[in-house]
Amino acid sequence: MMCSWKVCSRKKRSIGLRFILSAHSLVFLFVEWWVDLNMIRYSHILYFSLSLIQAQPQLQTFNINNETRQYYLYAPDSLEPDAPLLFVLHGYTSSASTIMNYSSMNTIADENGFVACYPQGLIDGQGNRFWNVGYDFHPNETVDDVGFLSALASYLQQEYDLSSHNTFCTGMSNGGEMSYMLACQASDIFKGIASVTGIMFESFYKNCDPSPIPILEIHGTLDDTNWWKGDPNNKGGWGPYIGIDEGIDFWKNINHCTQTTIDTLPDRFPSDGSFVITEKHSNGINNNDVWLYKVVNGGHGWPGSGGNMDIDAGQEVWRFFSQYLIHDQPHSNSGDD
């Protein structure tokens, strides 16, 4: 005779469960656990949830403000509880799947034990995916991407037991600009940002009053999309924005960095026509650094996947963030579902 879960359950009982995870199946094996029933339910749900994102990531949805947003999520096969979370944002006209492929962040996540999230921007009136950072040709765009990305980060932290102390954001071009906007407006959620070819628009720079936060910028001096010296008069049509040096000085002052180290990296691929000078501002508040990777004669690209090949931008981004990982923090991902 069968009885219901409700009738048969006791607070503590021996329950046989075992899991085998593969890219295509979840097979039950037999293992003895003598633990609280609620913990078994939580562990089972968490394990099953992570199994769904450990194979080739599938496009997932997230509802906010009556809009359905999309993202990919990738987790290594072996993931510790309270693992770090990294958002990776695509550029204008690009997509989440495109930056997932060329950034190689899934491989870097496997090597370093973090979860990579690739959110998808909405489509503008020209039919291009974008992040709403205040482009001059987007006067009527009202989507709150800071709200979306912040809410998605909080949801993922709670749903997959990820670290709220070790959540970071990086992005290419428009994604780098969105990362700067998060640094200005959501530094309570994102504990550090790294921009690759991004810039700071005056639309949010003038009102930027952030908490100190680690910053990395990787930028080519010959970038013909986001100009090194900025565009205060909007000659390029994107909207007024400040130059790279001015932006680095801004974040250096926010973080009260007192030391600067400049170095030239080995030109391992002379044929790419560029080389990298690093400018690292350190000894800031909370030991925060502000780093600039100046790709001399470099263009508008993600180093390591095209253009400059002396560095791998993805590897450098994670190396920067890994300095700020906080371990052994009490679990704080609480709140209503």
SULVENLIN-V853567 format. One record per backbone hydrogen bond with DSSP energy under -1.0 kcal/mol. CO is the residue of the C=O (numbers start at 1). NH is the residue of the N-H. Records with the same first field share a line. If there is no record, write none. Layout:
CO = NH / NH
This chain:
4 = 8
5 = 9
11 = 37
15 = 33
18 = 29
20 = 27
25 = 22
27 = 20
31 = 17
33 = 15
36 = 40
37 = 41
38 = 42
39 = 43
40 = 44
41 = 45
42 = 46
43 = 47
44 = 48
45 = 49
46 = 50
47 = 51
48 = 52
50 = 53
53 = 75
60 = 71
62 = 69
64 = 67
67 = 64
69 = 62
70 = 120
71 = 60
72 = 118
74 = 116
83 = 163
84 = 115
85 = 168
86 = 117
87 = 170
89 = 172
91 = 94
95 = 99
96 = 100
97 = 101
98 = 102
99 = 103
104 = 108
105 = 109
106 = 110
107 = 111
108 = 112
109 = 113
115 = 86
116 = 74
117 = 88
118 = 72
122 = 130
124 = 127
128 = 124
129 = 93
131 = 133
135 = 138
138 = 141
143 = 145
144 = 148
145 = 149
146 = 150
147 = 151
148 = 152
149 = 153
150 = 154
151 = 155
152 = 156
153 = 157
154 = 158
155 = 159
156 = 160
157 = 162
161 = 82
166 = 85
167 = 191
168 = 87
169 = 194
170 = 89
171 = 196
172 = 175
173 = 177
174 = 178
175 = 179
176 = 180
177 = 181
178 = 182
179 = 183
180 = 184
181 = 185
182 = 186
186 = 189 / 190
192 = 169
193 = 216
194 = 171
195 = 218
196 = 173
200 = 242
201 = 204 / 205
202 = 206
205 = 208
214 = 193
215 = 291
216 = 195
217 = 293
218 = 197
219 = 295
220 = 223
227 = 230
228 = 244
231 = 234
238 = 136
240 = 202
241 = 231
243 = 247
244 = 248
245 = 249
246 = 250
247 = 251
248 = 252
249 = 253
250 = 254
251 = 255
252 = 257
255 = 285
259 = 282
261 = 280
263 = 278
266 = 268
269 = 272
270 = 273
275 = 296
276 = 265
277 = 294
278 = 263
279 = 292
280 = 261
281 = 290
282 = 258 / 259
284 = 287
285 = 288
288 = 284
289 = 215
290 = 281
291 = 217
292 = 279
293 = 219
294 = 277 / 296
295 = 221 / 298
296 = 275
298 = 222
299 = 301
302 = 305
303 = 313
308 = 304
312 = 316
313 = 317
314 = 318
315 = 319
316 = 320
317 = 321
318 = 322
320 = 323
321 = 324
332 = 334
